[in-house]
Each structure stands twice: as structure tokens, then as C-alpha cells.
Amino acid sequence: MEKEMTFLEHLDELRSRLIRVIASVVVFTVFFFLFGLREATVGGYRVVYPFPDVFNNIASMVLRQIQRDLLPEGVKLITTEPAQMMIVIIYASLFLGLLFSMPVVTYELARFVNPALFPREKRMLSRVFAPSLVLFVLGGLFAYYAMMPFTLQFLLQYALMSGVEAYLTIESFMSFIFWFVLAMGVAFQMPVFMVGLTSIGAVQPETWKRNFRYAVVGLFIVGAAITPDGSGITMLMVAAPMIVLYVLGYLVARRQKPKIAS
């Protein structure tokens, strides 16, 4: 039987795990900021390898790809301060560092809460790890490839059709993209949250069904809160897939056999 830890021991363990998480984020962030990618041919095969290059680093390569993918035709990006571009590249490096550190963050969090869980809850936690990671990635991809192109084109079309020159600062453009992708990745965790609560007996499956109308209102409020602009279009585009995810979460939760952990 494991020895019960004191409050101070819990704090010490939390500190150790936070240090590992922060170290992971820092290492990845520094790597994406200091290194670029180069190509070489080895034995007839094309090999890509990291190479120190602070001006053409991986973060700046990602920023250029985002511009090619999402910047509407006729819209130009500008920088209004000497250090603005460097700050954006640092933000991009940090964003990539957080994304690539997600497995470490999830692992350390799971290991920290594991001693406090009942056996059934531990099994449930192990089963939702992969779906949670997959849903986070799907949410980010959905935002990037499905929502962002339409949203940016729609919002900027008013300026373009009015004959107004459309300029965006590089900082506002990239903040819009990063926030939206991250928010949708988190929002896509809803089915995992619903199934988890049902699995441990905290919420009965039919409760999700009875409260559907309230959930819809709440999801529209969440959509308004996490959208990076004030338009109702982006709120609707966020709320609609979340409602679908809510229904999916209910259908999966209904197949569970809720039990109070013991």
C-alpha cells in the first residue's frame, strides 16, 4: 500500500512536475527560435536537418507558410514597430513550444493526479489520453483549414469590396490565428469531459440530453468568448461544431455504465 503523502510533499511533487513541464516548453521554444531547416542529399535521399539560423528559423518558416495558406488575396501585412516582427517570431516559437510539449504536459498532469484516483478512474484516465490528444489536434486542424480561411475572407471582404486598402499588422494577424487554433483545440475536448464525468458517475447520461437546450445557449456564449473578434459569424462557426461535439459526447456517454468510484 502506498504511503499517503503530506500536503508539503504534494507541493514539492507539483513543483518538480511544473519544472519539467516548463523545461520542456523552454527547450522546444528555444529550438524553434534558434534553428532553421536545411536540406542535404545523402545516398540519393533528401535529408532535412536543423541548422542554427536565428533569422530564418523554424518559427519564421511557419509564419510564412501561414501567410501563404490564410492571408486573403489583396491583403497586406505590415509591421509598425522596429521590434514587432521579432516579438511575433518569439510568440510563434512559444506557441510551437507549447504544442510540442503537450504530451509532456499531459503525462506530468496524469502522473500527479494518479495517486488520488480510484482504480476505475485510473483506467478511465488511461483510455481518454489518446482520444483527448487526437481531438485537440483535430480541433486545431479544423480551425486552421476549415474555419480560418472562410472567416478571414468574409471579414476582410467588406474592406476589399469597398475599395479600401486592407492592411493588417503582423502581430494582430498571427495573434488571431494562434488564439483561434488553440481555443478550438481546447473546445474539442468537450466529448472527453462529458464521457469522463459519466464514467465516474458524476453525471447521468440522460442529464446531458435533458439539458441540451441550456447547453446550446452556453455553447453560443462560449463561442462569443473565445472568438478573437466581435462578429457573430465567427461565434456561430465556433458554436456549431461544439454543438455537434456535445451530441457526440452524449451518444458515447450513453453507452457508458456509470458507477460511483469505490
N, C-alpha and C positions, 0 to 999 in steps of 0.2 A: 504493500500500500504506500502511495506517495505521501511524503511529509507535507503537511499544509504549510504554505509559505506565509510569512508575516506581511503586513502592509508595506514595510520598508523593503522587504525582499521583492515584492511585486513592483515597487517603484524602480528598484535597481534593475530588474529584468526589463521593464519597459524602457528605461534609459538605454540599456545595451542594444535592444532591438531598434530603437529610434536612431541610434548612432549608425547601425548597419544600413538602415534604410537611407539615411542622409548621405552616408558614404557612397552608396550605390548611385544615388541621384547625382552627386557631385562628380564622380568618376565618369559617368556617361556624359554629363553636361560638358565637362572639360574636354572629353574626347571629341564630341561633335563640334566644339568651338575651335580646337587647335588642329584638327586633322581634316584633310580633304581626301579624295579618292583618285587614284591613278590607275591606269591600265598598263599591262605588260603581256607579252606573248611568251609562254613557257611551253615548249614541246608542242607547239601548234595550237595551244589552248589559250584563250583570253583570260587573264587573271586580273582581278581588281584588288588593290591593296591600299591600306591607309598610308598617307604621307603627310608630314607636318606642313600645314599651309593655312595660316590664320586668316588670309584674305579670301581664299577660295575654299573655305571649309565645307564640311558636310551640311551644316545648318544653312549656309548661303545657297548651296545646291538645292536643298529642299525648298527654300523660299523662291528660287527661280522656277522650279517645277510647279509650285502652287500658282504662281503668276500665269504660267502657260496654261494651266488647267482651268483656272477660275476667273481670271481677270477678263471682264467683258470687252469685246472689241470697241475701240473708241474711247476707252477709259485709260487714263494715265496715272501712274504712281509717282509721287514726288516726296522729297524729304525737305523739311522746313528748318532743321537744326543740324549743326555740324556732326553731332554725336548720335543723331536719331537712328541712322542705319546700323551703327554698331550695337546700339541698345536693342534693336529689333532682332539682330542676329543672336545676341545673348539670350533674349526671350525664346527664340526658336531653339537654341541649344538646350535651354532649361526644359522646354516643352518636350523635346525628343528624349531628354534625360529622364523625365517623369514617365513617359510612355514605355521606354525600355526597362525601367525599374519596376514596373507594375508587378511582374512575377515575384520580385524580391519583397515588395510591399505586402502583397497578398500572403506570401509564405510567412513572413515575420508576424503579421497580424494573426494568422491562423495558429501559429505556434504559441503566441502569447495568450490567446483565449482558450486554447485547447484544454489546459488543466481544469478549467471551470465548467467544462461541458460534461453532460451525461453521455454514456456510450452511444445512445441513439443519435444525440446531437452531433457527436464526433463523426459518425458515419454520414449523416446528412451533410455536414460541412465538407467532407471529402468528395461527396457526389456533386456538389454545386460549384466546386472550384473551376473545373473545365468549362461548364456552361456559362459561368459568370465572365470568364476571360473571353470566351467566344462572343458573348453578347456585347461586351464592351467594344471589341474590335468591330463587330457588325454595326453598332451604333455610330462609331466614328466614320466607318466607310459609307454608311447611309447618309450621314450629314455631308460628307465631302463630295460624293459622287452624285447623289440624288437631290439633296436639298440646296446646297450652296450654289451650284450653277444657276438654278432657276431663281433662287432668292436674290442673288446679286444682279442678275439680268433684269428681273422685274423691278427692283427698287431703283436701279440706275436708268431704266428705260425712260422714265419721266424726264430726266435731265437731257438724255440723248435726243428724244423726240421733240423737245422744246428748243433744240439748237444751242443748248448750254454746254460749254466745255466741261467735261466731268473729270475732276482731279481728286485723287484720294491720297492722303499721306500713307506712307508705307506702314507706319505704326498702327493707324486705325484699321487698315485693310487686314493686316496679319492678326491683330487682336480679335477682329470679327471672326476670322477663320478658326483660330485656335480655341476661342471660347465656345464657339458653336460645336466644334468636333468633340471637345471634352465634355460639354453638357449633354450631348446626345449619347456619348458612351456611358455616362453615369445613368441617364434616363432609361437606357435599355436594360438596366439591372432589375427593373421592376418585377418581371416574372420570377426571378430568383428570390427576391424578397418575399413575394406572395407565397410561393411554394414552401419556402423555409418556415414562415410563420405557421402555415397549415401543418407541416410535417411535425412540428414540435407541439402542436395542439393549442397554440396561442389564438388562432383564428380558425373557425369552422369554414369549410369550403363554401357553403351557401351564403355565408356572410358577405363574401365578395360579390355574389350575384345580387343580393338584396340592396347593396349599397352602390350599385353600378351608376345610377344617375348622379349620386353625390361624387363619385369618383370622376365622372366626366367633367363636372364643374371644377373639381380640384385640379384635374389634369390641364384644363384650359388656364387656370391660374398659374400652375407650374410653367406651362408653355410661355405665358406672358413674362414670368420672372426670369427664365433662363435665356430667352431670346436676346441677342445682342443689339437689337434695335427696337423701336417703339411701334412697329407696324403690326396690324392684325394678321397679315399674310404669314409672316414667319411664326407667329403664335399658333396659327391653325396648322401649319406644316409640322410643328413640333407636337401639338396635341393629338393630331390624327394617328400617327404611328404609335403613340403611347396608349391610346385607347385600344388599338389592336393588340398591343402587348398586354394590356390589362385583361382582355378577353382570353388571350392565350394563357396567361398566368392562372386565370380561374379554371380553364379547362384542364390544365395539368394538375392544379391543386385538388380538383375534384376527384382525381384518381388516387390521391394520397389517402392513407389511413391514419388520421391524426391521433396521436397518443400523448398523454402528458408524460414528460420525461421522468424517469424514476430510477 
